[in-house]
Amino acid sequence: MNVAILGATDKPDRYAYQAVFLLREKGWSPFPVHPRLEQIKGIKVYHSLKVLPLPVHTLTVYINKDRSSLMSQEILALSPERIIFNPGAENGLLADAARAAGIQVVNACTLVLLRTGQF
């Protein structure tokens, strides 16, 4: 299943980078999203949510709430089954809008969920 990583990075010390590779290791199809990157270690990076292969099962968010608020329409239009707000990326208003649209919302660390079999 497809998982979009909003705020993906090419910096190995960042959790958003680690999520790309742990998702792939666990059998998910990761789709990193970053407006300026072309690839992360050979994995294609998408410049926006609008160009992702559909359907997207999960959107995992690594950007701060100010940035995700600006993208709220694009995020909701993606219509994933689930949105995970990683620590520091929580956005109450966007979470409420997502729930109202029938999207499951989780405030948790994607890496922890993957490592503990709860993803």
KOLTIDO-514322 format. One record per residue: residue in three letters; x, y, z of N, C-alpha, C in turn. Coordinates in steps of 0.001 Angstrom, whole numbers, plus 500000, padded with zeros to 6 digits. Atoms other than C-alpha are relative to their C-alpha. Example, Ala and Ser with C-alpha at 12.3 -4.5 7.8 and 13.67 -1.06 7.14 Angstrom:
REM residues 2
ALA500890498810500000512300495500507800500900501200500000;SER499180498810499940513670498940507140499230501090500730;
***
This chain:
REM residues 119
MET500835498815500000500000500000500000500879501248500000;ASN499269498748500167501071503559499302499966500855501264;VAL499878499086498864502331505847502057500751501240499525;ALA499360498734500345503101509512501380500690500555501238;ILE499223499417498914505803511100503527500136501492499724;LEU500009498558500214505099514832503687501069500639500876;GLY498868499438499285508293516629504619501205499076499929;ALA498862500898500195510630513914503371501269500824499810;THR498724499293500081514299514833503403501092499042499546;ASP498849500815500383517630513626502098501075500013501096;LYS499075499944498866519264514128505518499815498753500863;PRO500149501294499327519907510663507048499720500067501492;ASP500235499913498561519741511917510642498565500404500352;ARG501383499565499750516119513057510252499043498810499973;TYR500977501087499926513160510847511138499232499830498688;ALA500736500083501269511394511683507865500800499216498957;TYR499132500783500877514374510216505989499926498525500391;GLN500018501373499510514424507105508157498674499315499706;ALA501318500572500266510689506610507632499896499461498577;VAL500050500447501393511125506314503862500532498574499888;PHE499338501291500151513444503342504224499407498922500904;LEU500650500985499132511720501663507179498651499584499422;LEU501252500360500669508401501818505333500256498966498902;ARG499667500927501088509997500118502339500418498639500561;GLU499549501244499364511670497533504579498820499179500517;LYS501166500676499425508292496716506159498939499653498956;GLY500907500429501057506622496178502773499031501039499476;TRP500845498917500490504931499534502209500670500662498803;SER499453499238501139505379501682499084500108501461500416;PRO499847498613499543506858504996500270500055500977498829;PHE499998498929500986506221508155498269500403501294500700;PRO499526498774499357508415510971499630499479501235499269;VAL500488498743500569507061514484499115500857501143500532;HIS499183498825499671509341517533499039500040500867498748;PRO500119499148501192509050520549496734501274500164499174;ARG498764499735500737512736520719495752500885498784499759;LEU499158501181500195514211517219495965499514499185498803;GLU500337500872501129514316514892492946499974498536500405;GLN499955501374499538515260511673494708500710499931501345;ILE499326500294498740516401510202497999500574498594499843;LYS499311501282500193518971507434497486499287499122498963;GLY500600500745501096517350506400494213498488499890500032;ILE501464500024499908513740506764495377499472501342499496;LYS500592498787500575511712509260493341499295500808501073;VAL500683499081499095510518512294495285498978500787499193;TYR501082499258500642507218513965494378499987501421500544;HIS499929498592499600507038517746494434498743500505500687;SER501224499611499297503462517910495709499111498782500186;LEU500962501086499784500637515751496976499129499773498768;LYS500882500072501166498709516490493789500485499023498936;VAL499453500845501057501025514341491654500309498578500470;LEU499738501339499473501173511230493847499173498934499290;PRO500807501120500480500099507831492537498892499721501023;LEU501131500265499101496674507056493984499641498530499942;PRO500397499341498752495297505694496169501166500056500991;VAL499044499905498906497327506798499164499292499489501250;HIS500600500558498785496567504674502200500243500909501199;THR499620499210498829498458506767504737500842501194499576;LEU499154498816500126499861510276504799500664500186501348;THR499284499760498763502564510651507420500652501376499909;VAL499670498577500057503258514291508248501193500319500896;TYR498801499582499285506657515662509254500220501510499916;ILE499858498548500084506067519377508576499223500646501145;ASN500660499352498872505015521890511217498583500440499651;LYS501419499709500210501429522965511686499758501240499142;ASP500172498827500864501914526342509998500030499587498529;ARG499879500460501393503023524620506792498854499069499626;SER501090500921500348500412521865506963498665500736499915;SER501233499208500098497684524457507556499879500637498616;LEU500014499422501344498680526156504306499667498954498933;MET500235501089500950498372522768502588498727499222500313;SER501129500795499511495151521680504304499049499549498882;GLN500897500403501092493012521692501140500613498875499171;GLU499300501026500774495613519653499258500055498677500780;ILE499954501192499152495933517235502187498643499314500029;LEU501337500590499950492185516720502479499570499462498642;ALA500344500463501347491804516378498691500681498672499679;LEU499311501275500199494317513501498792499129498847500494;SER500952500956499434491717511657500891500635498657500375;PRO499419501262499556494014509096502504499075499320501014;GLU500769500671498960492528506472504796500422500493501380;ARG499464499627498691494765507727507591501045501095499847;ILE498935499004499892496912510718508527500688499786501336;ILE499204500089498776499723510306511026500737501324500170;PHE499262498783499650500950513507512670501118499577500946;ASN498852500358499192504451512785513932500254501068501054;PRO499734499008498955505710514512517110500583501291499428;GLY499595498692500494506086518225516430499233500445498774;ALA500774499680501203503770518077513413498495500045500280;GLU501412500023499657500464517939515286499301501276499533;ASN500787498864500495497734520190513854498535499704500314;GLY501355500284499523494446520161515753498902500359499017;LEU501040499581500944492408522112513204499971499091498775;LEU499942500896501148493591519965510304499527498603500395;ALA500453501312499518493028516816512370498479499966500093;ASP501466499938499899489437517901513093499355499966498613;ALA500536499982501363488817518632509405500142498620499348;ALA499792501343500560490281515261508451498990499014500575;ARG500986500891499380488089513418510941498606500255499428;ALA501312499652500564485043515295509633499843499464498580;ALA500012500540501364485999514035506156500090498470499993;GLY499964501455499913486103510447507426501391499397499956;ILE498613500465500012489895510188507616500435499705501434;GLN499464500337498688491456508386510582501204500885500289;VAL498891499139499596493862510642512490500722499366501177;VAL499169500562498946496742509405514616501110500994500315;ASN498849499216499556499186511479516661501002499009500574;ALA499032501011499575502176509147516881501234500096499121;CYS498770500072500777505668508451515627499914498832499021;THR500062501031501026505639506553512350501044498920500238;LEU498936500975499776508956504884513190499654499046501134;VAL500392500848498869507662503609516531498867499066499578;LEU501101500846500470504447502351514928500518498862499131;LEU499440501029500876506449500478512282500811498971500796;ARG499120500907499244508948499013514757499253499128500984;THR500773500763499021506228497805517138498836499258499361;GLY501058500734500689503939496317514491498625500629500117;GLN501288499317499840501207498899515101499628500865498799;PHE500242499128501135501448500653511740498796499509499210;
***
